[in-house]
Amino acid sequence: MSESPRSSASLREQLAQKDGQLREIAAQLKRELFGIDAIIDRVIDSVRAWYLMPELVSRPVIVCLWGLTGTGKTQLVRRLAQLLGFYDRFVEVQMDGFSNGAGFRGAQSISGMLAESGVREGEPGILALDEFQRFRTIDGKRGELRVERYQDVWALLSDGRLPPALSLLGDIESSIAEAAYDAERAERPEDGAARLRFKLRSWEAQELQRNLKLDEPLLEIMAWTPEQIHERLQAFRESGQQRWETDYSRLLIFVCGNLDEMYEDLATSVDDCDSDADVFHALTGQLSVIDVKQALNRRFKPEQVARLGNDHVVYPSLSRRAYEQLIEQGCSRYAREAEQRCQLRFELDASVREQVYANAVFPAQGTRPLFSSLHAILGAGLSKAALWAIEQGAEPGDRVRLSANGRELCAQWASRAQAIAAPFEISRLRQRNNADFRALLAVHEAGHGLVHALLFGRAPQEIKIHVASFEGGYNAYSSRKVWSRRNLRDSICTSLAGRAAELLVFGPELSSSGAESDLRKATETAARMLRHLGHGPRIGRCDVARDSEENFCTDVESSNASIEALLQAEHVRATGLLRAHRQDLLALVDELIEQGQVGPARFAAVVQLPLGRPEDALDPYARHLAQFRQAQPAQAPGKQRLLRGHSVGGGVRHATPAKALPSA
């Protein structure tokens, strides 16, 4: 029976209204959560069909959110559930086993937690599975791990239909049988009838009610005799178990977690407060669903990875602009709260926000260090400033200005000023007041940066000598998809350029120990080129065998001389490049001594070199292929009579005589 035009119009109107609500929810989320607009759009698009027409959903909609800690994954899910109006049909499960209410028996399973919630069978609801990476089912050697909690999650992710807990029902039957056995052996009362001493515990009655879909109240079920319980269990088995499944097929399931394997060593850089947030943001923004699958495969079985689906949303780390927005919001909130408490108007100088950023942002750790530092700096700082101003005679409505200088806060009221201690330890660590140390760091890092720019055609992503994470400086370079033999040699040359710059400027007697990690990296690259990649006189892979099944050459010693020769040649090349661009080297050194850091734009302005090569540029493979196509090599005599029938598998190579070949 076809639908009437009026009902079709009504449906379109309803869908348009709900779609408008969804767009407004997206806008609201973007106003509240900074730096993840693209993530919000992706998530809203993923839930659109589920929200607009849930009656068409026949299996759970699964959206996986992966990212570093403190990037707002759980916050987004919670706020979205509120804005969608599902706050009473929202369940959050900590997959590491520490969910709210994890002490009760039903919290051993997802079905038990859903049964205790406002989510109803066959109706839409939202389930968040947080810290999912801790639910791993295989170890580092792909051995199976014993996991007791939440085993029904895989059935839920498959089709949303949960079978009854047959093991629990079997345990109840076993308890009844044991009670009957004890009754038979016990002394009989005067009437001669053996009495069963069995009573359902509350959680057992609750599970029985849920699994058998009983309408009777919990207290009534707890009062059932063993015979009544046995009768119900027998009926359950005889009727077939299909209709006893619990239907959660209309759930929206968010799987959230941190997959450190995706980020290699980035996720463990908890002490890195020096890397530029935008550089870190760009690195983490390159991750894809393939990286997710590879990381999941190291924690879960292949069939379990498949049940998570393909809707994987990867959070990049927060950009500098996102941190600045959070700091601006936090500063405004603290100033507003302080004004409400003491009736003074607080004006925060831009230097305060700059020092909060400098001392609170750790790109690999997200927002958590930022929020704690905001409280430590402004929570206490504004209170001290208010107390001082009031003691000096400030009246309600007076303006108190707060600034910062990298060592402390400075409060100003009227014509008076007061220094206020602040936890600016990171800024103090970055101050390289020793002129000799600054000169050494500047020369070393300028050498790396300049040679990289000359060989790769683009500036480093950042160079810094004001570093708090360690005693030194660093260069950061963009990654490459393909490393050719030439690229690898250029990489070795870049690694050795810091030492080459020290020798060129200070001489061999003052060459420092700061090149140790550079030498290690250069040696590793050279050894990999010659021993693993076939970029030397030998093609075979050379390595140290760890297993009898490893089939490669173990003669690594013979390549040592070639590795050293390659390193010596690249060190000479680095020295020649620095000597030829002496003025550019000195200009970079001066910039680093004065500013402590150099970004790409400033680098290009200082050295005046052509540095426009795109980050994703490779060697000109396409051009070389075109040239190869156009080349017409001369054919050797008899080339047209190439022998046929060559066997290159594992047997003897043989050829059919040319005269026996059939004509074309």
N, C-alpha and C positions, 0 to 999 in steps of 0.2 A: 504494500500500500504506500503510495507516494506521499511525501510530506507536503502540507499545504504551503502556499507562498507566504502566508502570514507567520506560520511557525518557523519557516526558514529565515525570514527577516528577523524574527525574535531571537533566533539562535545567533545570527550574525551580530546583532546588537549586543547580546550578552558576551560574545567572544571579544568584540571590540572594546567593551567596557573593562573586561578582565585584562586585556592586553594593555590598555591604558594604565591600569593599576600597576601592572608589572613594570612599565616604563617609568612610572613615578617612583616605584620602589628602587629601581636601578639608580635614578637620579639622587634619591635620598642616601643610598649607600655610598655614592661617590662624594656626597657632601660630608659624610662622616668618616670615611676611610680613605686616607690619602695614598696616592701612588699606585693604586691597583685598579684603575679604571678599566683597563683591558681585561683583567681577571673578572671583574664584576660583569662586564658585557658577556663574556664567555659563559659564566655560570648562569646568568639570566636566560641566555639562549638555550642552555641545556635543560632548564626546568620549564620552559615555555609550554611545551605540549602537555606536560604533566599538570601544570596549573590551569591551563585553559580548558582542557577536556579530559579530566582524570578517568572518566568512564571508559575511555578508549584504551587505557593502560592495562596491559595483561601481564606485565612482569615489572619488577622494581626498576626505577630509573636510577642508575648509579653514576655519580659524579665524583671523581677522585681529585683531591687537592693535595699537591706535593710542594714542599718548599722548606727553606731554612726556618729555624725557630724564630718566633717573634715577627713573622711577616703578615699575620692577621688571618690565618686560615680558619681557626675555630671561631674567632670573632665575627667573621663574615657569615658563617653558617648560623650562628646564634641570632645575629641581627636579622638575617634574611627570614628565619623562622618566625621571628616576632612580627616583622612587617607583612609577611604573608598571612598572618592571623593564625598560625599554627603553634602558638606558644603552649597550648594545652594538649597538643598532639605531637610533641617533640621529645625525643628520647636521645640522650647523649651517653655513649658508652666509652669509657676509657679502656682500650683494648689491652693495656698492660695489667688490667685486673683491679684497678683502684677506682672504679666507678662509685658514684654516690649510691649507698645502699648495697655495696658489694658484700656485706657481711651476711645477708640473708640468703637462704638456699636458692631461691629463684634467680639470684644474680650470677649463678654459675652458667647460665645460658642466656642467649639473646631473647629467646622466646619468653623466658621468665620475666625479663625486664620489660619487654613489650606488654606482657599481660598485666603488669603492675602499673602501666602508664595509661594515658588517655587515648592511646591509639587503639582503634577498634578494627576487628577483623573485616577485611574486604573494603575498608575505607582508606582514603588518603591519609598519610602521616609522614613525618620526617624523622629519620634516624641518622645520627652522626656517630660514626665509628672513628674515634680520635686516637692518636698515637698508634696507628695501625702498624707501623714499622716494627713495633715491639712484640707483635703477635707472630713473629717469624716461626716457620714450621720446619726449616732446615738450618743446619749450622754451616760454618764456613767450608766444610768438606762435603757438603750436600748430604750429610747424614740427617736422618729424621729426628726432630726434637719432640719430646713429650709435652703436649699442650692439653690441659684438662678443661679450662674454661672456654666458653663461647664456641664450642665445636659446631654448633648448628648455624654459625654464620655463613658457612659455605653453601648450605642448602638455601638459606635466605637469599644470598647473592645470586644463586642460580635461577630460581623462578619465583621466589617469594613465598613458597609453600613449605611450611614446617611440619614434618611428621611428628606424631606423638612420641613422648619419651618412653619408649618401650622398656628400656633398662630400669627406669623408676618403677613402672608398673610391675615388672618382674620382681623387683626388690620387695614391693608390697606383698605380692603373692608368696614370696619366700618367707616373709615375716609371719604371714598367716599360717603357713605350713609349720614353721617352727613353734608357733604358739599352740597349734593343735597337737604336735608331738609332745610338748611339755605337759599339756593337759592330760594326755593319755597316761603319762608316767606319774603324774601327781596323785596324791591320795584323794580318793573319791569322797565327796560329802555324804551325808546321811541319805539323801535321795538317790545316790548312786550315779548321778549324771556328771560327766566330766565337763568342766567349764573352761572355755578359752579365755586366756588373759591377753587380749590384744586390743589396742586402741590406736587409731590414726593420730599422728601428730599434726599440728596445724599446717605446717608446710606440705606434708604429704597429702592432706585433704585438699589443700589449695591446688597442688599439681594434678591430683585426680580430677578435680572439678574442671580444670583448664584443659587437660588432655582428652577427657571423655566428653567435653562440652556439656556438662551437667547443669541443669537449671536449679537444682536444690541449693539452699543456703549452705554456707560453709559449716555452721554449727550442726546442722542436720547431718551432713556428710560425716563429720567427726564422730557422731553418735551411732553410725551404722555398725551393725554386727559384722563379724568376719564373713558370715554366710551372705549377707547383702553385698558386701564388697566383692566377694568372689563371683557372685551372680552378675554384677555389672561388668567385671573384667571378662567373664566368659562371653557375655553378649557382645562386648566390644570386639573380641577376636572372631566370633562367628559371623558378625555382620559385614566384615571386610573393613580394612583400615583407611580406604581412600577418602571416604567422606569425613574422616576424623582429622584430616590435615587442617592446619590453621593457615588461613589465606591472608598473607601480607603482600600480595602482588602489586598493590597500589602505593607502596612506600616510595618516597624519595630518599635515597640513601647517599649520604656524603661520607666518603672515605678520606680521612685526613692523616697526614704523617710527614715525617722528615726522612728523606732517603739520602743519608750522608754519602752513599756510594755514587750518587749522581754528581756530587760536588767535589769529588776527590779530596784534596787536602783543604779546600776552601771552608767546608763546614767545621773543621777542627781548629781554624785560625781564631780561637776565642780571644787571643791577646792582641789581635791586629786592629789597632785604632788608627792606623796611618794610611791604609789603602783608601783611595778616593772612592766614595760611595757610587759614583757614576761608572767608574771602571768596573767595580764589583758587580754593579747592576747589569752592565753590558755582558760580562762573562756568564753570569747565571741566566741571562735572558736568551742565551743560545741553546739551552737545553730543550729537548723535544720528547715526544712520546716514546721514541726508540730508547733514549737514555733512561726513561722511567721503567720500561719493560726490562732492560738489562739490569737495572738496580733491583727490581722486584724479584728477578730470577735468582738473585743471590740470597734471597730471604724466604722465598715461597716455592712450592712445587709448581711445575708448568701449568697443570690443570687449575690450580688456585689462582695463578696470575690471569689465566683466561677468564675466570669468573668475575674479575674486576672490570672487565670490559675495556673499551678503548677511549673513553671520555676522560682523559687525564689532563688536568690543568696544572701547569708548572708555574709556581710563583718565582719570579726573579727576586733578588734582594731589593730593598728599597733604594730609590735614587736619592741623590742629594736634595732635589726639590721636595721630595716626600718628607725627608727628615726636617727640612726647613719649615714645611707647613706644620708638622707636628710640634716643633719647637715654638713656632709662633702661637699656635693654639694653646700650648701649655703655659707659655709666659702670660698670655692674656688671662687665662683662667686663674693662675696664682695671683696676679695683680688684682683681679676682680674680687677674689675671695679675701685678700688682705684688706682691700678697701672696705668691704662689708664689715670686717671685724673691728677696724680701728678708725674708720671714717676719714682716712687720708687717701689722696689720689696719687697713685704710683705711675710713674712714667719710666719705662724700661728702654734704655738706649740700645741701639743696634749692636753695640759691643757685647752686651749681655748675651744676646742670641748667638753671636759668633763664638763666645767662650763656652756656651752650653754645647754647641755643635762640636767644638774642638775637644771637649773633655767627656762627651757622653756617647758619641757615635762609634760603635764597633760594627762595621758592615756585616760581619758573619753572624751577629747575634740579634739582629733585628731591633725591635722597639723596647725590649725589656731593660737593657742598660740605660737607654735614653730616659725612660720614665722614672727610674730610680735616681738617676743623676739630677733630673729636673727637681725632684723633691728635695734632694740633698742641697742643691745650690739655691733654689728660690724659696722652698718651704721655710728653711731656717734663715736665709738671707733677708727676705722681706720682713720677717718677724723682728730680726735684730735692727733693721733699718727703721721700722715703725717705732720700736721702743726708744731708739736713740733720738728720733725726731720729736717724739712727744716729750722726752726729758729736756730737749732743747727749747721747748715752748710751742711746738707746732699745734695748730688748732684744727678741728674738723674741717675738711674741704681743702686744706693746704696741699700743695703739690710737693712730692718727694721724688727726686730723680735718682735712678740707679744705673751705674755704668760698670764696666769691668775692664781690667788691663792685663789679664793673663796670669796675675798673681792673686788678686783679691777683687772684691766688689767695692764700689765707692758710692756712698749715699750722700746726696746733696739736698739740703733744705735751706731756703733763703740764701744767705751768703756763706753758710757753714758746710763743711764736708767731713765725712767720717769713713775711714777704711774698715771694711768688714771682711773677716776671714771667709774664704770660700774654698771648696775642694777642687782646685784647679791643678791637680797633681800632673795630669797628662800634659798640660801646657808647659809646666815647669820642666818636665822631662825632655820636652822637645827643644828647649833652649840650649843651643850649642855655644856656650860663651867662650870656650877655648878657641882662640884664633887658629892655632896649629891644627886642631882636630877638624875644624870647619874647612880649612884649606885642603887637608888630606882627603876628606870625604868628597869635597867639591871636585877635585881633580879626578878621583877614581870614578865617580858616577858620571861626570861629564865625558870621560873617555868611553864608557859603555854606550851612553846615549848617542854620542856623535857618530861612532862607528856603525851602530845599528841604523841610524838615519841614512848614512852614506850607502850602506849595502842593501837595505830593504826599501828605501825610497819613501819612508814615512817616519814621523817623529815617534818616540816612545809615548805610551799613554800617559805616563807621569814619571818624573824624577824627583826624589826627595832626599834631603840630608837631615831635615828636622824630623827625626823619628823617635817615638817613645817606646815602640814595641821591642827594640833591640838597639845595641850600640853600633850604629852604622847608618847607611843610606840604601836606596834601592832604585832600580829602573823597572818599569812594568811595560811589557810589550803585548801586542795583540797576537792571538794564536793563528796558526795556519792549518788549512785542511790537508794539504799535501806538502811533504818536505822532499825536495829534490836533493841530489848530491851537492849542487851548488848552494842551495839554501842551508844545508847542514854545515858546510864549510863556513858559510857566512855566520852561522850561529856560533860556531867555535871561535871565530875571529872576534865576534861581539863579546863573548864570555871572557876572552883574554885581554880585551881592550882596557879594562880598568887597571890591570897590572902594567900593561904597556904604557898607559898614561902616567902612572906613578914613576916608572923607570925613566921616562922621557923628561919629566919635570923635576923630580927629586934625585934621580940617580940611583944606582943599585944599592948603595949603603943605606938609603932611607926608604927603600921599598918596604911596605908594611905587610903585616900578616892578614890584611883584609881580603886578599885574593884567594883564600883557601877554598871557599865554597865555589868560586869561579873556576878554579883549576879542577875541582872535582867534577863540575858539570861539563866542562870542556873535554875532560878525559873520558867521561861516560859517553858523550856524543861521538867522539872519535872512535872509541872502542866499538860502539854499536854500528857505526858506518862500516868498519873493516871486518868485524866478526859476525855481524848479523845481517847486514843489508847488502853485502856483496859489492861495496864501493871501493874495493882495494884490489890487490893482485889475485886474491882468491875469491871464488864464488861460494864455496861451501860455508855453511853456518858453523862457527866455532864457539864453543861454550864449555862450561864445567858441568859435566853430567851429574844429575842428582838421582837418576832412576835408570835401571838397566834397560828400560824400554825407550829411552831417549836416543834417537839416532842422529847424532851430529858429531862433527869433528871436535875432539877435546884438546887439540894442539893449540892452546891459546898463547903459549909463550912465544911462538914464532911471529906473532903479530905485534908484540910489544915494541919492537924497533920501528915498525911502520907507524904505530900510533904516536910515538914520540916525535918522529919526523914530521907527521902531519901537524901536531901541536906547535912545533918549532916554526914551521912555515907560516901558520896562521898568526902566530905571535909577531913574526917579522912583518906580515902584511898589516896587522893592526897598528904597529909602530909607524909604518910608512904612511898610512892614511892619516894618523894624528899629526905627524910631522908636516904633511902636505896641507893640512887644514888647521895650522897652529892658531891662527886668529879666531877661528870659530870655536876651537877648544877653550881658549882664554875667555871668550865672551860668555860661554856657558858656565865656566868656573865662576866668573864675576856674578852672574845672575844667581847661581846657587848660593854663593856666600852671602849675598845681600838678601835674597828672598827665601832661601831654604828649600825651594821647590820650583819646578818648571813644568807647565802643562803644554800640550801639543801646539796650541796657537802661539804661545809665547816662545816656544822652542823655535818654530819656523821664523818668527820675527827676529830672533837673536842671531841665528846662523845664516839666514838668507840663502837657503838651499832649496832646490826644487823637491818638495816633499808631498806631492799630490797623489801618490800611488794609493788606490783604494785598499781598505783593510782586507777585503776578500780576494784581492788580486793574486793570481798564481803565475807561474812561469808560462811563457807563450806556447802552450802545447797545441792549441788549435792552429796557430800560424805554422808551426813546424809540420803538423799533419798536412796542411794545405800544400806546403812546399814539397813534401814527400809525394803527394798525389801528382803534382805537376812534373816531377822529375821522371824522365824516361830512360832508365838504365839500358845500356846496350846488351842485347841478348848474346849469350855465348853460342858458338856453333853447336847445332843439334839441340838447342834449348827447347825447340818445338816438339822434340821427341822425348820429353821427360818420361822416365820409366814409371810405370804404374804398378800397383799391387804391393807397395812398400808396407811392411809390418813394423810398427814402432811400439807395439805393446810390450811384450816380454820375450818374444821369440827371435829367431834369426831374421834379419832384414834380407829380403830377397826381391828380385826384380824380374819381370817378364821381358824377354828379348824384344827389342824394338820391332823386329820384322814380324813378330807374332801378334802385334797389336792390331785390333780391327780398325778399318778405315773409318774416318769421321762420317 
